[in-house]
Amino acid sequence: MPIVSINQGEDGFDGRQSEMAMVIRRGVIKGFAESDLVFLPELTLSNSRRADLVSLNRKGEIIIFEIKSSIADFQVDTKWHEYKAFCDKFYFVTHPSVPMEIFPEDEGFVFADEHGCEVMREAPTERLAPATRKALTLRFARSAALRTKRLTLHEQFTENAIE
């Protein structure tokens, strides 16, 4: 058993994500590859909720993408409203096999698949308070750095084990 596991804690994958959710996540990241967005999956917010996919742009705006892999996934979710206090824009993202009509019309909406994504409805902008933005940006940065550290240590451990 390795001493360091890249799958401990804040690493973006804990086994709870379905295969379809992972396809949707990759599609969003691929689809926005040419944009100025950087992404961090499974970011724990200060309210202890974990956002599926959080992005940050060059202006410091925070966008949350809430992944819904099926109709049932959306229907049982009662917590998505709690993410909106932590972003400037909020989008639902799903696969084209899930009907767009089940999602609230006043929220941003994206279809994504293994090839990329398409924004079907722009999200309204609701500016974060400066203190919230600062705290979230620091959480984003520290979480990304911690994941990088874990990956680096894992790679070092793997290289040493091979030698």
N, C-alpha and C positions, 0 to 999 in steps of 0.2 A: 504494500500500500504506500503510495507516495506521501511524502511529508507535506507537500504543497499541492492543493487542488485548486484549479482555476474555477471550479464550480461551487466554491464556498461563498455564501453571502451575496454581496452586491455585484454579481457578474453578468446579469442580463439573462440568465437561463437557470431555472431551478427544476425543470422537469414538469412543471404545471402547464406549460404552453403546448397547445395541440400542434400537430404537424401543419394543419391549415393556418393557424395563427403565425407560425414561423414563416410560411410561404408569403403571407400578407405582409409581415414585418420586412422581409427581404425585398418585396416588391416596392414598398414605400421608399426604402433606402435607395434602391436602384433607380426608381423614378425621379428622385430628387438629387441624383448623383451630380448633376451639372449645376445645381443651385448652390447657394452659400450656406445651406443648412448642414449642421453636424448633428448626429443622433446618439442617443444613449437609451438602450432598452431597459425596461424594468427598473426605473428610478424610484426609490422610496421617497415620498414627500414628507413634509413635517407633520402631516396628519396621519402618518403611518400607512397611507394608501400607496400602492405601487402603480405608477403610470406605465402603460404598455410601452410607449415610445415617446421620448421627449426630445425635442430638437431646439437648437439655439442657432440664431443667425448672427451675422456680423454686427448688427445693430443692438444685439443683446436681447432680442425678442424671443420669448419662449413659446413654443407650440407643442401641444400635447396631441398625440394620435392615439385614440382609443380603438383597439382592434376588436372586432366582433366577427368570429369565424362562422357563425350560423344564426338563424332566426332565434333559436332557443338561447344562445349565448347572450343576445341582446335582451330578450324578454326577461331573463332572470337577473339582469344587472340593475341594481338599484343605487349603486354608488357612483356612477359616472358623473353626476352633478358635482361631487366633491372635488373633482380634478380641476374644475373651471376656475377656482380661486388661485390656481398656481400656474396660469398661463395667460398669454396675450391672445392666443387663438386656440380653439379646440376643434378637432376633427374626429368624426367617426371614420373608420376604415374597415372595409370588408371586401370579400371576394365577389366578383360579378354574379355568382350563383345566388347571392343573398339579395333580396329586393330592396332597392333604395327607399321605397315608400314606407318601410317600417320605422325609419329613423326620423327624429325630429327635424322639421323643415327649417328651423332657425339655427341649426348647427352646421358647421362645415362637414363636407362629406367627400370621401375618396374611395374609388375602387382600386384594388391592387391584386396582382397575381404574380406568377413567377417571372414575368417579363418586365414588370414596372408598375406604374400607377397613373391614374388620371384623376385630377381634382374635378369633381362633378358640381360641387357647390362650395364657394369660398366661405370661410369662417368669418364671422364678425370679429372685429378687434375690440378687446376690452383691456385697456392698459393696466398692467400690474402697478401696485404702489411701489415706489423706489426701494423701500426696505424689503419687501417681499421679493422683488427682482434680484436684489443683491444676495439675499439668503439662498434663493434658488440657483443663481449662477454659481455661487460658491459650492453648493451641494452637487451641482452638475460637474463642476471642475474636479472636486475632490473625489467623487465617485469614479469619474473617468480615469483619474490618476491612480486610484487604488486598483482598478481593473487592469490598467497597464502594468502596474507593479506586480500583480499576481501573475499575469501572463509572462512577464520577464523572468520572474523567479521560477515559474514552471518550465520555461524554455531552458534556463540555466540548469535546473535539476535534471531535465531530460538529457541535455548535452553531457552533463557529468556522468549520468548513468550509462551512457553509450560508450564513453571512453574507457 
